[in-house]
């Protein structure tokens, strides 16, 4: 094990202030700009087409980009078909898309269309909120039983921090989000919690030297002991996600960018937010 001696807690107040500013800015963005909800949340038109020679999805997206107000979900269907999902659910919008495709591809024919409701409806969102709330309470109870109550609280706060920061980023950039975004958010929660628990477990193992080292030195020692593991985990997760951001295309954009922001925020919060709050809590006590 490397004998690292970085003084992370020396700058804990600056780190906590940065995180607080990011959270407040994200909340303001969510209240003022909102989120760019995709068809999974809003519903829209589904147009099924067929071609003699099927064009590339990027080509189809370029053709209809001028007639749809928001981005469309486009995917191959069968050997010669393409399915187009747009956020607008009006007949005029559907006709505009068909007209643009007909002008660009003479061999295109519409084989079916329908108006669909939101996949992620109000009831599903309500159940998701209830489920996440129950999970957070269960985490609090388990970590309180396994460690201490203060450990439980400082474990949950980074989860809220990471999710709000990710939502704020998407509100700022106005990336369209769908059901895959929810999967990314839940993955972020699991990733961040795992990182935090690893560090806090090492703090618990070193807790016996509290009276000798003091809380700041104890937490610094624990962070240094887990630093190699944190770096390895972050990088090995980050590289594939960066590849998704670069080459994943529009279909995976929401998922890949949510994961990218979540990994960065999760690593930051587990190393500085959770530990910084623990030091401040213990110092005030």
C-alpha positions in Angstrom: 0.0 0.0 0.0 1.3 3.4 -0.9 2.0 5.7 2.0 0.1 8.7 0.7 -0.3 11.8 3.0 -2.5 14.3 1.1 -4.2 16.7 3.4 -7.7 16.5 1.9 -9.5 18.0 4.9 -7.4 21.1 4.8 -9.7 22.4 2.0 -12.9 20.8 3.2 -14.8 24.1 3.8 -13.9 25.3 0.2 -15.0 21.9 -1.2 -18.3 22.0 0.8 -18.9 25.6 -0.4 -18.4 24.6 -4.0 -20.8 21.7 -3.6 -23.4 24.0 -2.0 -23.1 26.6 -4.8 -23.5 23.8 -7.4 -26.6 22.5 -5.7 -28.2 25.9 -5.3 -27.4 26.8 -8.9 -28.9 23.5 -10.1 -32.1 24.1 -8.1 -32.4 27.6 -9.6 -31.9 26.1 -13.1 -34.6 23.5 -12.5 -37.0 26.1 -11.3 -36.4 28.6 -14.1 -35.4 26.5 -17.2 -36.9 23.1 -16.2 -36.0 19.9 -18.0 -36.3 19.1 -21.7 -38.6 16.0 -21.4 -38.6 13.6 -24.2 -41.4 11.4 -25.7 -41.1 9.0 -22.8 -42.4 11.7 -20.5 -44.6 13.8 -22.8 -46.0 11.4 -25.4 -46.2 12.1 -29.2 -46.4 10.6 -32.6 -45.0 7.3 -33.8 -44.5 7.0 -37.5 -43.5 3.6 -39.1 -41.9 3.8 -42.5 -40.4 1.4 -45.0 -37.8 2.0 -47.8 -36.5 0.0 -50.7 -33.0 0.9 -49.6 -33.0 1.9 -46.0 -31.1 5.2 -45.4 -28.8 5.8 -42.4 -30.4 7.0 -39.2 -28.3 10.2 -39.1 -29.5 11.0 -42.6 -33.2 10.7 -41.6 -32.5 12.8 -38.5 -31.0 15.6 -40.6 -34.1 15.5 -42.9 -36.7 15.9 -40.2 -34.6 18.2 -37.9 -36.1 21.2 -39.6 -39.8 20.2 -39.1 -39.8 18.9 -35.5 -39.6 21.3 -32.6 -37.5 18.9 -30.5 -35.3 16.0 -31.2 -36.9 12.7 -32.4 -36.1 9.1 -31.5 -35.3 7.1 -34.6 -34.5 3.4 -34.8 -34.3 0.7 -37.4 -37.2 -1.7 -37.7 -37.0 -5.0 -39.5 -34.9 -5.2 -42.7 -36.1 -2.1 -44.4 -38.2 -0.1 -41.9 -37.5 2.9 -39.7 -39.6 4.0 -36.7 -39.7 7.7 -35.9 -41.0 9.0 -32.5 -41.6 12.7 -32.2 -42.6 14.8 -29.2 -45.4 16.6 -31.0 -48.7 14.7 -31.0 -50.6 16.8 -33.6 -51.7 15.7 -37.0 -50.0 18.8 -38.6 -46.6 17.7 -37.1 -47.0 14.2 -38.4 -47.9 15.4 -41.9 -44.8 17.7 -41.9 -42.5 14.8 -41.0 -44.0 12.6 -43.7 -43.8 15.4 -46.3 -40.1 16.0 -45.5 -39.3 12.3 -45.7 -41.2 11.9 -49.0 -39.3 14.8 -50.5 -36.0 13.4 -49.5 -36.7 9.7 -50.2 -38.8 8.9 -53.2 -39.0 5.2 -52.2 -40.4 5.9 -48.7 -43.8 4.8 -47.7 -45.7 5.0 -44.4 -46.8 1.7 -43.2 -48.4 2.9 -39.9 -48.7 5.6 -37.4 -50.2 6.2 -33.9 -50.4 8.7 -31.2 -48.9 7.5 -28.0 -49.1 8.7 -24.4 -46.1 9.2 -22.1 -44.4 6.0 -21.0 -43.2 7.7 -17.8 -46.6 9.0 -16.6 -47.5 10.7 -13.4 -48.3 7.5 -11.6 -44.9 5.9 -12.5 -43.1 9.1 -11.4 -45.0 9.0 -8.1 -44.1 5.4 -7.6 -40.4 6.1 -8.5 -40.3 8.9 -5.9 -41.8 6.6 -3.2 -39.4 3.8 -4.1 -36.4 6.0 -3.9 -37.6 7.5 -0.6 -38.0 4.1 0.9 -34.5 3.1 -0.4 -33.0 6.2 1.2 -34.7 5.4 4.5 -33.5 1.8 4.4 -29.9 3.0 3.7 -30.2 5.4 6.7 -31.4 2.6 9.0 -28.8 0.0 7.8 -25.8 2.3 8.0 -27.0 3.6 11.4 -27.1 -0.1 12.6 -23.8 -1.0 10.9 -21.9 2.2 11.6 -23.3 5.2 13.3 -26.2 7.6 12.7 -23.9 10.4 11.6 -22.3 8.0 9.1 -25.7 7.3 7.7 -26.6 10.9 7.3 -23.3 11.9 5.6 -23.8 8.9 3.3 -27.2 10.0 2.0 -26.4 13.7 1.5 -23.9 13.0 -1.3 -26.6 10.9 -3.1 -28.9 13.9 -3.1 -26.0 16.2 -4.1 -25.1 14.0 -7.1 -28.7 13.7 -8.4 -29.4 17.4 -8.1 -26.1 18.3 -9.9 -26.9 15.9 -12.7 -30.4 17.3 -13.1 -29.0 20.9 -13.0 -26.5 20.0 -15.8 -29.3 18.7 -18.0 -31.4 21.7 -17.3 -28.5 24.0 -18.2 -27.7 22.1 -21.5 -31.4 21.3 -22.3 -30.5 17.8 -23.4 -33.6 15.8 -24.1 -34.2 13.1 -21.5 -36.1 9.9 -21.6 -36.5 6.7 -19.6 -32.8 5.9 -20.0 -32.0 9.0 -18.0 -33.9 7.5 -15.0 -31.7 4.3 -15.3 -28.6 6.5 -15.4 -29.7 8.4 -12.2 -30.3 5.2 -10.3 -26.9 3.9 -11.5 -25.3 7.2 -10.2 -27.0 6.7 -6.8 -25.5 3.1 -6.5 -22.1 4.2 -7.7 -21.9 7.2 -5.3 -23.1 5.2 -2.4 -20.6 2.4 -3.0 -17.7 4.9 -3.1 -18.9 6.6 0.0 -19.3 3.4 2.0 -15.8 2.2 1.0 -14.3 5.4 2.5 -16.5 5.5 5.6 -15.8 1.8 6.3 -12.1 2.6 6.4 -12.9 5.6 8.7 -14.7 3.1 11.0 -11.8 0.8 11.0 -9.5 3.6 12.0 -11.9 5.0 14.6 -9.9 3.5 17.5 -7.1 6.1 16.9 -9.5 9.0 17.1 -8.3 10.2 20.5 -4.7 10.0 19.4 -5.0 11.4 15.8 -8.0 13.7 16.0 -10.9 13.6 13.5 -9.1 15.5 10.7 -6.0 13.3 10.7 -8.1 10.2 11.0 -10.2 11.1 8.0 -7.2 12.2 6.0 -5.5 8.8 6.7 -8.6 6.9 5.6 -8.9 8.9 2.4 -5.3 8.3 1.6 -5.6 4.6 2.3 -8.5 4.3 -0.1 -7.3 6.8 -2.7 -5.7 4.2 -5.1 -8.9 2.2 -5.1 -11.0 5.3 -5.7 -8.8 6.4 -8.6 -8.8 2.9 -10.2 -12.6 2.6 -9.9 -13.3 6.1 -11.2 -11.0 5.8 -14.2 -12.1 2.3 -15.2 -15.7 3.5 -15.1 -15.0 6.8 -16.7 -13.3 5.6 -19.9 -16.2 3.5 -21.2 -18.6 6.3 -20.4 -16.5 8.9 -22.3 -16.5 6.4 -25.2 -20.3 6.4 -25.0 -20.4 10.2 -25.0 -18.2 10.4 -28.1 -19.5 7.5 -30.2 -22.9 6.6 -28.6 -24.9 9.0 -30.7 -28.1 10.8 -29.9 -29.9 7.7 -28.7 -27.5 7.2 -25.8 -26.7 10.8 -25.2 -28.9 11.3 -22.1 -27.7 8.1 -20.5 -24.0 8.6 -21.3 -23.8 12.3 -20.2 -25.8 11.6 -17.0 -23.4 8.9 -16.2 -20.4 11.1 -16.9 -21.6 13.9 -14.7 -22.7 11.4 -12.1 -19.3 9.7 -11.9 -17.5 13.0 -11.5 -19.9 14.3 -9.0 -20.0 11.0 -7.1 -16.3 10.8 -6.8 -16.1 14.4 -5.6 -18.9 14.0 -3.1 -17.7 10.7 -1.6 -14.2 12.2 -1.1 -15.1 15.7 0.0 -18.8 16.1 0.8 -19.3 13.0 3.0 -16.0 13.2 4.8 -16.1 17.0 5.1 -19.6 16.8 6.7 -18.4 14.1 9.0 -15.5 16.2 10.2 -17.6 19.3 10.7 -20.3 17.3 12.5 -17.8 15.7 14.9 -15.9 19.1 15.4 -19.2 20.9 16.3 -20.1 18.1 18.7 
